Amino acid sequence: MGVALTRTNSLKGQDIRVRRDLRDFEFLYRAAIAAVMIIAVVFLFLWCRLTVTDMGYEISTLNKAGAVEREQNKRLRIELTRLKSPERIEAVAKGELGLVYPSGNQIIRVKL
């Protein structure tokens, strides 16, 4: 027991390095796998960022197109209201079609 204590005490303070077996490729395999995993994560991150950016541009384009469509819809509703006005319909009937109000003897009443 006294011998074991002196050996551990004699190793203190010394810089001991363990030599790796140069034919052992386990470290190389682990490093390669780690590098491939890191590269895969970086590519996944970049793909996600590019997808988000592309979707942002697409949303912006669709929002602009929607605004144009809403404006056109508003104009068409105003035009429809103008075209349906009784004053305009009467003016077209009299001016373009030559229609007149019926006289009293042209009106026939139907009883059900």
C-alpha positions, 0 to 999 in steps of 0.5 A, spaced: 500 500 500 505 504 501 508 503 494 501 505 491 501 512 494 508 513 492 507 512 485 500 517 485 504 522 488 510 522 484 505 523 478 502 529 480 505 535 477 507 532 471 504 533 464 502 526 462 500 525 454 497 519 452 499 517 445 493 515 440 494 509 436 495 512 429 491 506 426 485 508 430 480 512 425 474 512 430 476 519 432 476 521 424 469 518 423 466 521 429 469 528 427 466 527 420 460 525 422 460 531 427 462 536 421 456 533 416 451 534 422 453 541 423 453 542 415 446 539 415 444 544 420 446 550 417 443 548 410 437 546 414 437 553 417 439 557 411 433 553 407 428 555 413 430 562 412 430 562 404 423 559 405 420 564 410 423 570 406 420 567 399 413 567 403 414 574 405 415 576 398 409 572 396 404 575 402 406 582 400 405 581 392 398 578 394 396 583 399 398 588 393 393 584 388 388 584 394 388 591 395 388 593 387 382 588 387 378 591 393 379 598 389 376 595 383 370 592 387 369 599 390 369 602 383 364 597 380 359 598 386 359 605 385 358 604 377 353 599 379 349 604 383 349 610 378 347 605 373 341 603 377 339 609 379 331 611 377 333 618 374 338 615 369 334 609 367 328 614 365 333 618 361 335 612 357 328 610 356 326 617 354 332 619 350 335 613 347 329 608 346 323 614 345 319 611 350 313 615 353 309 614 359 302 611 357 296 615 356 290 613 360 286 609 355 293 605 354 293 602 361 289 595 362 287 593 369 287 585 370 283 583 376 285 576 379 
